[in-house]
């Protein structure tokens, strides 16, 4: 199945919203079976400021649907989201 990388940047001053919805987001990602790796992006001070996920989905539309239903997205956490096809060259899953 194709891979897609999602990079999302939090809105400014959104740490409280991120923390409040974090467990729902983690449960959603874990239970989806689509996410190969995931973790928060960090700001210069080491605080959580965005998300990066490597998604394996049938196609771009399926990856977009997954991203749109993420509790973080539904809560309005993100200022910017980029979802792009990805080809693994080094490393393994």
The first five atom37 places (N, CA, C, CB, O) and aatype in JSON, in Angstrom:
{
  "aatype": [20, 20, 20, 20, 20, 20, 20, 20, 20, 20, 20, 20, 20, 20, 20, 20, 20, 20, 20, 20, 20, 20, 20, 20, 20, 20, 20, 20, 20, 20, 20, 20, 20, 20, 20, 20, 20, 20, 20, 20, 20, 20, 20, 20, 20, 20, 20, 20, 20, 20, 20, 20, 20, 20, 20, 20, 20, 20, 20, 20, 20, 20, 20, 20, 20, 20, 20, 20, 20, 20, 20, 20, 20, 20, 20, 20, 20, 20, 20, 20, 20, 20, 20, 20, 20, 20, 20, 20, 20, 20, 20, 20, 20],
  "atom_mask": [
    [1, 1, 1, 1, 1],
    [1, 1, 1, 1, 1],
    [1, 1, 1, 1, 1],
    [1, 1, 1, 1, 1],
    [1, 1, 1, 1, 1],
    [1, 1, 1, 1, 1],
    [1, 1, 1, 1, 1],
    [1, 1, 1, 1, 1],
    [1, 1, 1, 1, 1],
    [1, 1, 1, 1, 1],
    [1, 1, 1, 1, 1],
    [1, 1, 1, 1, 1],
    [1, 1, 1, 1, 1],
    [1, 1, 1, 1, 1],
    [1, 1, 1, 1, 1],
    [1, 1, 1, 1, 1],
    [1, 1, 1, 1, 1],
    [1, 1, 1, 1, 1],
    [1, 1, 1, 1, 1],
    [1, 1, 1, 1, 1],
    [1, 1, 1, 1, 1],
    [1, 1, 1, 1, 1],
    [1, 1, 1, 1, 1],
    [1, 1, 1, 1, 1],
    [1, 1, 1, 1, 1],
    [1, 1, 1, 1, 1],
    [1, 1, 1, 1, 1],
    [1, 1, 1, 1, 1],
    [1, 1, 1, 1, 1],
    [1, 1, 1, 1, 1],
    [1, 1, 1, 1, 1],
    [1, 1, 1, 1, 1],
    [1, 1, 1, 1, 1],
    [1, 1, 1, 1, 1],
    [1, 1, 1, 1, 1],
    [1, 1, 1, 1, 1],
    [1, 1, 1, 1, 1],
    [1, 1, 1, 1, 1],
    [1, 1, 1, 1, 1],
    [1, 1, 1, 1, 1],
    [1, 1, 1, 1, 1],
    [1, 1, 1, 1, 1],
    [1, 1, 1, 1, 1],
    [1, 1, 1, 1, 1],
    [1, 1, 1, 1, 1],
    [1, 1, 1, 1, 1],
    [1, 1, 1, 1, 1],
    [1, 1, 1, 1, 1],
    [1, 1, 1, 1, 1],
    [1, 1, 1, 1, 1],
    [1, 1, 1, 1, 1],
    [1, 1, 1, 1, 1],
    [1, 1, 1, 1, 1],
    [1, 1, 1, 1, 1],
    [1, 1, 1, 1, 1],
    [1, 1, 1, 1, 1],
    [1, 1, 1, 1, 1],
    [1, 1, 1, 1, 1],
    [1, 1, 1, 1, 1],
    [1, 1, 1, 1, 1],
    [1, 1, 1, 1, 1],
    [1, 1, 1, 1, 1],
    [1, 1, 1, 1, 1],
    [1, 1, 1, 1, 1],
    [1, 1, 1, 1, 1],
    [1, 1, 1, 1, 1],
    [1, 1, 1, 1, 1],
    [1, 1, 1, 1, 1],
    [1, 1, 1, 1, 1],
    [1, 1, 1, 1, 1],
    [1, 1, 1, 1, 1],
    [1, 1, 1, 1, 1],
    [1, 1, 1, 1, 1],
    [1, 1, 1, 1, 1],
    [1, 1, 1, 1, 1],
    [1, 1, 1, 1, 1],
    [1, 1, 1, 1, 1],
    [1, 1, 1, 1, 1],
    [1, 1, 1, 1, 1],
    [1, 1, 1, 1, 1],
    [1, 1, 1, 1, 1],
    [1, 1, 1, 1, 1],
    [1, 1, 1, 1, 1],
    [1, 1, 1, 1, 1],
    [1, 1, 1, 1, 1],
    [1, 1, 1, 1, 1],
    [1, 1, 1, 1, 1],
    [1, 1, 1, 1, 1],
    [1, 1, 1, 1, 1],
    [1, 1, 1, 1, 1],
    [1, 1, 1, 1, 1],
    [1, 1, 1, 1, 1],
    [1, 1, 1, 1, 1]
  ],
  "atom_positions": [
    [[0.84, -1.19, 0.0], [0.0, 0.0, 0.0], [0.88, 1.25, 0.0], [-0.95, 0.0, 1.22], [1.98, 1.23, 0.55]],
    [[0.4, 2.31, -0.61], [1.18, 3.55, -0.66], [1.36, 4.18, 0.72], [0.51, 4.54, -1.58], [0.55, 3.99, 1.63]],
    [[2.44, 4.94, 0.83], [2.74, 5.68, 2.06], [2.49, 7.17, 1.83], [4.2, 5.44, 2.51], [2.65, 7.68, 0.72]],
    [[2.09, 7.84, 2.9], [1.86, 9.29, 2.88], [2.44, 9.87, 4.16], [0.34, 9.62, 2.75], [2.34, 9.27, 5.23]],
    [[3.03, 11.04, 4.04], [3.55, 11.73, 5.22], [2.65, 12.93, 5.5], [5.04, 12.18, 5.02], [2.32, 13.7, 4.61]],
    [[2.27, 13.05, 6.76], [1.45, 14.17, 7.2], [2.3, 15.01, 8.15], [0.13, 13.68, 7.89], [2.83, 14.51, 9.14]],
    [[2.41, 16.29, 7.83], [3.1, 17.23, 8.7], [2.11, 18.32, 9.04], [4.4, 17.82, 8.02], [1.61, 19.02, 8.15]],
    [[1.82, 18.48, 10.32], [0.84, 19.46, 10.77], [1.49, 20.39, 11.79], [-0.4, 18.76, 11.38], [2.19, 19.95, 12.7]],
    [[1.25, 21.67, 11.62], [1.77, 22.69, 12.53], [0.62, 23.22, 13.37], [2.45, 23.85, 11.74], [-0.43, 23.6, 12.85]],
    [[0.83, 23.24, 14.68], [-0.21, 23.73, 15.59], [-0.42, 25.23, 15.42], [0.16, 23.42, 17.03], [0.49, 25.96, 15.02]],
    [[-1.63, 25.67, 15.73], [-1.9, 27.1, 15.81], [-1.08, 27.69, 16.95], [-3.43, 27.38, 16.01], [-0.73, 26.97, 17.88]],
    [[-0.77, 28.97, 16.91], [-0.05, 29.6, 18.02], [-0.82, 29.46, 19.34], [0.21, 31.08, 17.72], [-2.05, 29.54, 19.36]],
    [[-0.09, 29.27, 20.41], [-0.65, 29.19, 21.77], [-1.71, 28.1, 21.91], [-1.26, 30.53, 22.14], [-2.71, 28.28, 22.6]],
    [[-1.49, 26.96, 21.25], [-2.48, 25.88, 21.25], [-2.07, 24.68, 22.1], [-2.73, 25.43, 19.85], [-2.68, 23.62, 22.01]],
    [[-1.05, 24.84, 22.93], [-0.57, 23.7, 23.72], [-1.67, 23.15, 24.63], [0.64, 24.12, 24.56], [-1.78, 21.93, 24.78]],
    [[-2.46, 24.0, 25.22], [-3.53, 23.53, 26.11], [-4.54, 22.66, 25.35], [-4.26, 24.73, 26.77], [-4.98, 21.63, 25.85]],
    [[-4.9, 23.08, 24.13], [-5.8, 22.28, 23.3], [-5.16, 20.96, 22.91], [-6.2, 23.07, 22.03], [-5.82, 19.92, 22.92]],
    [[-3.87, 20.98, 22.57], [-3.16, 19.75, 22.23], [-3.18, 18.77, 23.4], [-1.71, 20.06, 21.82], [-3.47, 17.59, 23.23]],
    [[-2.87, 19.27, 24.58], [-2.83, 18.4, 25.76], [-4.22, 17.84, 26.06], [-2.28, 19.17, 26.98], [-4.36, 16.67, 26.42]],
    [[-5.25, 18.67, 25.91], [-6.61, 18.24, 26.22], [-7.13, 17.16, 25.27], [-7.55, 19.43, 26.18], [-7.96, 16.35, 25.66]],
    [[-6.64, 17.14, 24.04], [-7.12, 16.17, 23.05], [-6.09, 15.09, 22.74], [-7.51, 16.89, 21.77], [-6.31, 14.26, 21.86]],
    [[-4.98, 15.1, 23.43], [-3.87, 14.2, 23.1], [-4.24, 12.72, 23.24], [-2.69, 14.5, 23.98], [-3.92, 11.93, 22.35]],
    [[-4.9, 12.33, 24.31], [-5.21, 10.91, 24.49], [-6.17, 10.41, 23.42], [-5.81, 10.67, 25.89], [-6.02, 9.3, 22.92]],
    [[-7.16, 11.23, 23.06], [-8.08, 10.84, 21.98], [-7.33, 10.68, 20.67], [-9.22, 11.88, 21.83], [-7.59, 9.76, 19.9]],
    [[-6.39, 11.59, 20.41], [-5.57, 11.5, 19.2], [-4.72, 10.24, 19.21], [-4.68, 12.75, 19.06], [-4.68, 9.51, 18.22]],
    [[-4.06, 9.96, 20.31], [-3.21, 8.77, 20.4], [-4.04, 7.5, 20.21], [-2.49, 8.72, 21.77], [-3.62, 6.6, 19.49]],
    [[-5.2, 7.43, 20.84], [-6.08, 6.26, 20.69], [-6.5, 6.09, 19.23], [-7.32, 6.4, 21.6], [-6.49, 4.98, 18.7]],
    [[-6.88, 7.19, 18.59], [-7.31, 7.16, 17.19], [-6.19, 6.65, 16.29], [-7.77, 8.55, 16.75], [-6.4, 5.78, 15.45]],
    [[-5.01, 7.2, 16.46], [-3.86, 6.81, 15.64], [-3.51, 5.35, 15.87], [-2.64, 7.7, 15.95], [-3.31, 4.59, 14.92]],
    [[-3.44, 4.95, 17.13], [-3.07, 3.57, 17.47], [-4.1, 2.58, 16.92], [-2.95, 3.42, 19.01], [-3.73, 1.55, 16.37]],
    [[-5.38, 2.88, 17.07], [-6.43, 1.95, 16.68], [-6.69, 1.91, 15.17], [-7.7, 2.32, 17.38], [-7.34, 0.98, 14.69]],
    [[-6.18, 2.89, 14.43], [-6.44, 2.96, 12.99], [-5.77, 1.83, 12.22], [-5.97, 4.29, 12.45], [-6.31, 1.35, 11.22]],
    [[-4.6, 1.4, 12.67], [-3.84, 0.4, 11.93], [-3.16, 0.96, 10.68], [-4.73, -0.72, 11.55], [-2.54, 0.21, 9.93]],
    [[-3.28, 2.27, 10.46], [-2.71, 2.89, 9.26], [-1.38, 3.58, 9.51], [-3.68, 3.89, 8.71], [-0.61, 3.81, 8.57]],
    [[-1.1, 3.92, 10.76], [0.06, 4.76, 11.06], [1.27, 3.89, 11.39], [-0.26, 5.72, 12.24], [1.23, 3.05, 12.29]],
    [[2.35, 4.13, 10.64], [3.58, 3.36, 10.82], [4.51, 4.01, 11.84], [4.3, 3.21, 9.5], [5.12, 3.31, 12.64]],
    [[4.63, 5.32, 11.81], [5.38, 6.06, 12.83], [4.66, 7.39, 13.04], [6.88, 6.29, 12.4], [3.99, 7.9, 12.14]],
    [[4.8, 7.93, 14.24], [4.15, 9.2, 14.55], [4.83, 9.82, 15.76], [2.64, 9.01, 14.82], [5.45, 9.13, 16.57]],
    [[4.71, 11.13, 15.85], [5.23, 11.83, 17.01], [5.05, 13.32, 16.86], [6.7, 11.5, 17.23], [4.75, 13.82, 15.78]],
    [[5.23, 14.03, 17.97], [5.07, 15.48, 17.92], [6.29, 16.17, 17.32], [4.81, 16.01, 19.32], [7.42, 15.73, 17.49]],
    [[6.02, 17.26, 16.62], [7.08, 18.17, 16.21], [7.33, 19.1, 17.39], [6.7, 18.98, 14.91], [6.41, 19.42, 18.14]],
    [[8.56, 19.53, 17.55], [8.93, 20.35, 18.71], [9.3, 21.76, 18.29], [10.08, 19.71, 19.47], [9.82, 21.99, 17.2]],
    [[9.04, 22.71, 19.19], [9.48, 24.08, 18.96], [10.91, 24.24, 19.48], [8.52, 25.1, 19.65], [11.5, 23.28, 19.96]],
    [[11.45, 25.44, 19.39], [12.84, 25.68, 19.8], [13.1, 25.39, 21.27], [13.21, 27.11, 19.5], [14.23, 25.1, 21.66]],
    [[12.06, 25.46, 22.09], [12.2, 25.2, 23.53], [11.95, 23.74, 23.88], [11.24, 26.09, 24.31], [12.04, 23.36, 25.05]],
    [[11.65, 22.91, 22.87], [11.41, 21.49, 23.12], [9.97, 21.15, 23.42], [12.25, 21.04, 24.25], [9.66, 20.01, 23.76]],
    [[9.07, 22.12, 23.29], [7.65, 21.87, 23.54], [6.95, 21.36, 22.28], [6.96, 23.14, 24.03], [7.4, 21.63, 21.17]],
    [[5.86, 20.63, 22.47], [5.1, 20.1, 21.34], [4.46, 21.25, 20.55], [4.01, 19.11, 21.83], [3.85, 22.15, 21.12]],
    [[4.62, 21.21, 19.22], [4.14, 22.3, 18.38], [3.58, 21.82, 17.05], [5.26, 23.29, 18.14], [3.32, 22.64, 16.16]],
    [[3.39, 20.53, 16.89], [2.87, 19.98, 15.64], [2.94, 18.47, 15.67], [3.65, 20.54, 14.44], [3.26, 17.87, 16.7]],
    [[2.63, 17.86, 14.54], [2.6, 16.4, 14.45], [3.21, 15.95, 13.13], [1.17, 15.87, 14.58], [3.14, 16.65, 12.12]],
    [[3.81, 14.76, 13.17], [4.29, 14.1, 11.97], [3.83, 12.65, 12.03], [5.86, 14.2, 11.84], [4.06, 11.95, 13.02]],
    [[3.18, 12.2, 10.95], [2.71, 10.83, 10.88], [3.09, 10.24, 9.53], [1.19, 10.75, 11.1], [3.01, 10.93, 8.51]],
    [[3.49, 9.0, 9.52], [3.7, 8.25, 8.3], [2.54, 7.27, 8.21], [5.1, 7.5, 8.29], [2.38, 6.38, 9.04]],
    [[1.71, 7.47, 7.18], [0.45, 6.75, 7.03], [0.55, 5.8, 5.84], [-0.74, 7.73, 6.87], [1.04, 6.18, 4.78]],
    [[0.07, 4.58, 6.02], [-0.06, 3.64, 4.92], [-1.55, 3.5, 4.62], [0.6, 2.24, 5.26], [-2.3, 2.99, 5.45]],
    [[-1.97, 3.96, 3.45], [-3.39, 3.96, 3.09], [-3.56, 3.52, 1.64], [-4.0, 5.35, 3.32], [-2.6, 3.49, 0.87]],
    [[-4.78, 3.18, 1.29], [-5.06, 2.7, -0.07], [-4.75, 3.75, -1.12], [-6.51, 2.28, -0.18], [-4.26, 3.42, -2.21]],
    [[-5.04, 5.01, -0.8], [-4.8, 6.09, -1.75], [-4.83, 7.42, -0.99], [-5.86, 6.08, -2.89], [-5.07, 7.46, 0.21]],
    [[-4.58, 8.5, -1.72], [-4.54, 9.82, -1.09], [-5.88, 10.17, -0.45], [-4.16, 10.88, -2.11], [-5.9, 10.78, 0.62]],
    [[-6.98, 9.81, -1.09], [-8.3, 10.11, -0.53], [-8.49, 9.44, 0.82], [-9.4, 9.67, -1.5], [-9.05, 10.05, 1.74]],
    [[-8.04, 8.21, 0.97], [-8.15, 7.5, 2.24], [-7.26, 8.15, 3.3], [-7.77, 6.02, 2.08], [-7.67, 8.26, 4.46]],
    [[-6.07, 8.58, 2.92], [-5.18, 9.28, 3.86], [-5.8, 10.61, 4.28], [-3.78, 9.51, 3.23], [-5.71, 11.0, 5.45]],
    [[-6.41, 11.32, 3.34], [-7.07, 12.59, 3.66], [-8.25, 12.37, 4.61], [-7.55, 13.29, 2.38], [-8.44, 13.15, 5.54]],
    [[-9.03, 11.33, 4.38], [-10.16, 11.03, 5.26], [-9.68, 10.69, 6.66], [-10.99, 9.88, 4.68], [-10.28, 11.12, 7.65]],
    [[-8.6, 9.91, 6.75], [-8.03, 9.59, 8.05], [-7.59, 10.87, 8.77], [-6.83, 8.62, 7.9], [-7.9, 11.05, 9.95]],
    [[-6.88, 11.74, 8.06], [-6.37, 12.98, 8.66], [-7.52, 13.89, 9.11], [-5.47, 13.73, 7.67], [-7.44, 14.51, 10.17]],
    [[-8.57, 13.97, 8.32], [-9.7, 14.84, 8.64], [-10.46, 14.38, 9.88], [-10.66, 14.92, 7.47], [-11.05, 15.2, 10.59]],
    [[-10.46, 13.07, 10.15], [-11.19, 12.53, 11.29], [-10.35, 12.46, 12.57], [-11.69, 11.15, 10.95], [-10.86, 12.06, 13.62]],
    [[-9.09, 12.84, 12.5], [-8.2, 12.84, 13.67], [-8.77, 13.82, 14.72], [-6.73, 13.24, 13.27], [-9.13, 14.94, 14.37]],
    [[-8.83, 13.41, 15.97], [-9.33, 14.32, 17.02], [-8.6, 15.67, 17.07], [-9.22, 13.65, 18.37], [-9.22, 16.68, 17.38]],
    [[-7.32, 15.7, 16.76], [-6.61, 16.99, 16.71], [-7.21, 17.88, 15.63], [-5.1, 16.77, 16.45], [-7.46, 19.06, 15.86]],
    [[-7.45, 17.31, 14.44], [-8.04, 18.09, 13.34], [-9.45, 18.54, 13.69], [-8.05, 17.26, 12.04], [-9.81, 19.68, 13.45]],
    [[-10.24, 17.64, 14.27], [-11.61, 17.98, 14.64], [-11.67, 19.07, 15.7], [-12.33, 16.74, 15.13], [-12.62, 19.85, 15.75]],
    [[-10.66, 19.11, 16.56], [-10.6, 20.14, 17.61], [-10.09, 21.48, 17.08], [-9.7, 19.67, 18.75], [-10.15, 22.48, 17.79]],
    [[-9.61, 21.51, 15.85], [-9.09, 22.76, 15.28], [-7.7, 23.11, 15.74], [-10.01, 23.87, 15.61], [-7.34, 24.29, 15.79]],
    [[-6.9, 22.11, 16.09], [-5.56, 22.35, 16.62], [-4.59, 22.92, 15.58], [-5.0, 21.07, 17.18], [-3.73, 23.74, 15.91]],
    [[-4.73, 22.5, 14.33], [-3.69, 22.78, 13.35], [-3.89, 24.09, 12.6], [-3.63, 21.67, 12.37], [-5.0, 24.46, 12.21]],
    [[-2.77, 24.79, 12.42], [-2.74, 25.99, 11.59], [-2.51, 25.61, 10.13], [-1.64, 26.96, 12.08], [-3.05, 26.23, 9.21]],
    [[-1.69, 24.56, 9.92], [-1.32, 24.13, 8.57], [-1.14, 22.62, 8.57], [-0.02, 24.85, 8.09], [-0.57, 22.05, 9.5]],
    [[-1.65, 21.98, 7.53], [-1.49, 20.53, 7.36], [-1.0, 20.27, 5.94], [-2.83, 19.77, 7.65], [-1.56, 20.77, 4.97]],
    [[0.05, 19.47, 5.84], [0.56, 19.05, 4.55], [0.52, 17.53, 4.51], [2.0, 19.59, 4.29], [1.04, 16.87, 5.41]],
    [[-0.09, 16.96, 3.47], [-0.19, 15.52, 3.29], [0.31, 15.2, 1.89], [-1.66, 15.0, 3.5], [-0.25, 15.65, 0.89]],
    [[1.39, 14.41, 1.85], [2.04, 14.15, 0.55], [2.4, 12.68, 0.42], [3.3, 15.02, 0.39], [2.68, 12.01, 1.41]],
    [[2.39, 12.17, -0.81], [2.88, 10.81, -1.05], [4.35, 10.72, -0.62], [2.72, 10.42, -2.55], [5.11, 11.69, -0.73]],
    [[4.74, 9.55, -0.15], [6.09, 9.35, 0.38], [6.62, 8.02, -0.1], [6.1, 9.42, 1.94], [5.88, 7.03, -0.16]],
    [[7.89, 7.99, -0.46], [8.54, 6.75, -0.86], [9.67, 6.46, 0.11], [9.08, 6.83, -2.32], [10.59, 7.26, 0.25]],
    [[9.58, 5.34, 0.78], [10.62, 4.91, 1.71], [11.83, 4.43, 0.94], [10.1, 3.8, 2.65], [11.73, 3.53, 0.11]],
    [[12.99, 5.04, 1.19], [14.22, 4.67, 0.52], [15.18, 3.97, 1.47], [14.88, 5.89, -0.09], [15.78, 2.96, 1.12]],
    [[15.34, 4.51, 2.67], [16.23, 3.92, 3.68], [15.43, 3.61, 4.93], [17.42, 4.87, 4.0], [14.44, 4.27, 5.24]],
    [[15.87, 2.6, 5.65], [15.18, 2.21, 6.87], [14.14, 1.15, 6.55], [14.53, 3.44, 7.53], [14.02, 0.69, 5.42]],
    [[13.41, 0.77, 7.55], [12.39, -0.24, 7.36], [11.23, -0.04, 8.3], [12.97, -1.62, 7.55], [11.34, 0.65, 9.31]],
    [[10.15, -0.64, 7.93], [8.94, -0.52, 8.77], [8.62, -1.84, 9.39], [7.75, -0.03, 7.97], [7.64, -1.94, 10.13]]
  ]
}
